[in-house]
């Protein structure tokens, strides 16, 4: 893509302005890196997760020579969000440059953004049901991709996505940012190097979602392409609690709708299962037997799972249990001890009623000495990443595999979806991780795929 960017630099200032952003400024304006070596990025989906995580995640490296990038375009199905997305990026560069910047281009159709050959890479920060289809379209257009988790709506879509990415040779990083957090990496290297002996069990704690939501049909907001937003999923009436707030960027209702995702089992589970797999040396496989139970809402609009406990047995005998009964995080239990890790935000109640909350300790073990253990040069060495978006930018330049590849993201997501299938059917599900098929259960197997509404099928 460097040659393409160099070609672009030779275009006239007028042509550049017509394309929606100003003539390329001298390299000193954005940093020491020459514009021909800068990664140009388009952001697809500029709502809550994009504004709060993905766009700032790459903007922090604008002007940083080894990771220099520039967001040149935003895309959303809401005209208002396109406007606000442009403003967000323009304001960031205005602050950085110390003078007004208005060069960010806006799109309402991702296909037009992908057709812009001067864009090297894209952030995909859309609802879950759009992830696989947009990732496939992006790599087909020659773009490198940062893809929000979970990797797909269904296991079959995820397999298609991972295969297409591999065939394309593009760099796709899944947003499993726990891989770039120090405490998670430290926990994984200790587990992989046998500091708790042989892993026998894994416990994953996840938060839940409430029931509720207003199902009353409402007019589709002006400037919002609701049909395209539904994408491959069934046509259903618009209501704000099914989609997202019409104003602001609070947590959207679609996260609580099975039409667009599976709930916390994939929403947060994709993070924790991925971390658990990393420690188990199971990143490229999955469980062979899955079972469990869950409560689902009986009224209201929102219908993702409530309280649940599910189990997955792996070929080596390790059993992973996922439930809200556990503290939010991952606990590996071996024959010589245990290690627990979680995010280092928030507090946890103390055992004494009325006592002040205690700050979470994100990395713990059965014996504190385990955490001080030194990993020797001949032991298993972890892939080191200091920042998930930074790792993506590094790999776009080096063409090396990122810390969370499409295949790794797919395997984590498919495991979560298998737990969801067990919840929905209340069947004991037998899974072949090599062929990615469910054995002897047509009802469970039918949930590996969903009908895709025309014209939004993956092709």
ROKOL-346358 format. One record per residue (C-alpha): x, y, z negated. Coordinates in steps of 0.5 Angstrom, whole numbers, plus 500, padded with zeros to 3 digits. Example, Ala and Ser with C-alpha at 12.3 -4.5 7.8 and 13.67 -1.06 7.14 Angstrom:
BEGIN
525491484;527498486;
***
This chain:
BEGIN
500500500;506505499;506505507;499507507;500513502;506515506;502516512;497519508;502525506;503526513;495528514;494536514;491539508;484540512;483533513;485532506;480537503;475534508;476527505;474530498;480531495;485537496;492536499;497532496;501537491;508536490;510530485;512535480;505537479;503530476;510528474;516526477;514520481;513521488;506521491;508516496;509511490;503513486;497508485;491511487;485509484;477509485;473507479;466503480;461504475;462510471;458509465;460508457;465503458;468506464;469513460;470510453;475505456;477504463;478511466;482513460;486507460;489509466;489516466;494516460;499514465;498519470;505522471;508517467;514514473;513507472;506507471;504513475;497513478;491518480;484517480;481520486;474517487;468515482;462511484;456510481;448508483;446514479;447521482;448524475;453519473;457520479;457528478;459527470;464522473;467527477;467532472;470527467;476526471;477533474;477536467;482531465;487533470;485540469;487539462;494536464;495541470;494547466;489550472;483548475;482541479;476539483;479534487;475528485;471525490;464522489;461516492;454512491;455506495;461502493;462500500;464507502;469507497;472500499;473503506;477508504;484506506;488511501;485508495;490502493;486499487;479500483;476499476;470495476;466497470;459495472;454491468;456484468;451481473;455485478;462483476;464477481;461480487;464487487;471484485;470479491;468485496;474489493;480484494;477483501;478490502;485489500;484493493;487491487;482490481;481491474;475488472;471488466;469482462;466477462;468475469;461473472;454472471;454464472;460459472;459458480;460466481;466466477;469460481;468463487;471470485;477466482;478463488;477469493;482473489;487467489;487467497;487474497;494475494;491481490;492483483;486482479;487484471;481482467;479486461;481482456;485487452;486483446;492480450;495487449;494488442;500486437;496482432;493477437;499476441;503475434;498470432;498466439;505465439;505463432;500458433;503455440;510454436;507450431;507454425;500451423;502444425;497441430;491445431;485441429;479446429;478453432;472458429;470464432;466469429;461473433;457479432;449479434;444483438;437485435;431483438;426489441;426493447;420497450;417493456;413498458;414500466;416507467;418511473;425510476;429516475;430521481;437519484;438512481;438506486;435501482;434496487;442496488;443496480;438490480;443487485;442479486;438479480;430478481;426484482;423487476;419493474;424499471;424501464;429504460;430499455;432494461;437498464;441504460;439511457;437516462;441521458;448520455;452514454;450510448;450502448;445500454;439495454;441491459;447488455;441485451;437482457;439475460;437477467;444481467;448477462;448472456;449476450;454476445;456469447;460472453;460480452;464479446;465472446;469472453;475476448;475471443;475465447;480467451;485469445;483462442;485458449;491462449;493459442;490452444;494452451;487451454;487457458;486453465;481448462;475448458;471444453;469437455;463436451;458442448;452442443;449447439;443451437;441458437;434462436;432467441;427472441;419471441;417478442;419485445;423486452;430484449;431476450;439474449;440469443;440471436;443467430;447461433;452456432;455452438;461447438;465445444;470439444;476439448;480433451;485433446;480432440;480440438;473442436;471450437;465452433;462459435;457462430;455469427;456465420;464466421;468473420;468476427;475474429;479467431;481462426;486456428;486451423;492446423;494440419;499445416;495451415;491456418;492463422;486468422;486474427;481480428;481487431;484492426;478497426;472498420;472495413;469489410;465488404;468486397;465480393;463485387;457488389;457496389;465495390;468500395;469496402;476494403;480495410;480489414;487486414;487483422;492478421;492473416;494466414;494460409;501462407;504469408;510466410;508463416;507471419;514472417;516466422;522468427;520465434;527462437;530463444;528456445;521456443;515458447;515465449;509469450;507474456;509481453;504486454;504493451;497495454;492492458;491497463;499499463;500491465;495492471;499498473;506494472;503488476;501492482;508495483;511488482;506483485;507479479;501475475;498480470;497477463;489476464;489473471;482472475;483464473;484465466;478470465;474465469;476459464;474464458;467466461;466459463;467456457;462462454;457460459;457453457;456454450;450459452;447453457;448448450;444454447;438454452;437447453;439444446;442438450;449435449;453438455;458434458;463438462;469436467;474442467;477439473;471439478;467444474;461440474;456438468;455430468;448427468;444432466;440436472;437441467;443443464;447443471;441448474;444453470;451453473;448458478;442463479;438464486;441471489;436476491;437478499;441482501;445482495;448475495;455474495;458472502;
***
